[in-house]
Amino acid sequence: MSLHHRYHHLAFDYLVLSLILLTCLFSFTKTSGSSDKQVQIGLITAFSYWGWGIFHHLHEGDLHWKIVIEYSTFALFGFAIIWFLLAMR
């Protein structure tokens, strides 16, 4: 794969990730006042982030268990923070 093609591929991947996260952030803020919906959006965000990471590294050809564990940990940690903060309201 040429360097030019690789750059555009990575740019597209990160654009998709940005759109996923921005959509989830927008949805999260639009549902303020409804903790149940915000928890659901947090869960969707965590699964989307995890899925994007797995797909990205699978497509790059460097998917290993360490990477799966890393994305799983960050997704669970992010969701746990959201859940904890909403439970403290």
N, C-alpha and C positions, 0 to 999 in steps of 0.2 A: 504494500500500500504506500503510495507516495506521501510525502510530508504534507503537501497541499490537501490531498483527500483526507488524510488523518485529522488535520486541523479542522476541516469543515464537519467531519463526523463528530469530533469532540464538542465543537461549538453547538451542533444540533442537539447532542445528548444533554448538555448543560442547559440549553434553552428549554428543553422538555422538562427537566428537573425544576427549573425556575418557574415555569408555568404551573406545574403541579403544586409547588409550595405556595405560590402567590394565590392560586385558586383556593387552596385550603385556608390560607390566612384570611382572604376576603370572606369566605364562607363562615369562618370562625367568628370574625368580628360582626358579621350580619346577624348571627344568632345569639348575640350577647343577651343575657337574661334567661337563656334556656340551657342550663348546664348539661342536660341529657343530650341535646343536639351537639353541643360543643365537645362532649366526650366522644360522641360518634365521629365527628369530624376529626378529632385528634387521632382516633383509631384508624380512620381512613388515611390520614396523612402518614401515620407510621407505616401502614402496609404499603402505601404508594412509594414512600421513600425506600423501603426495603426491596420492593419489587423492582424499582428503577435501578437500584444498586446491583442487584443480582443480574438483571438483564444487561446492564452496561458492561459489567465485568465478563459476563458470558460472551457477549459480542466482541469484547476486546481480546478474549482468549486467555485471560488471566484469573479466572474464577477459581478460588481455592476455599477450603473450609474456614481458614482464618478470615477471609473477606466476608463470608456468610455470617460468621459469628460477630464480626465488627458491625456490619449493617444491622444485624438483629439487636445487638446491644444498644446502639444509638437509637434505633426505633423504639425499643422498649423503654429506654431511659427518657426519651422525649415524651412518650405517652405517659409515663409515670409522673413526670413533672406536671403535665397538663391535668391529669386526673387528681393529683394531690392538691394543686392550687384551686381547682374547681370545688373540691370537697371541703376546702377550708373556708369557702365563702359563707 
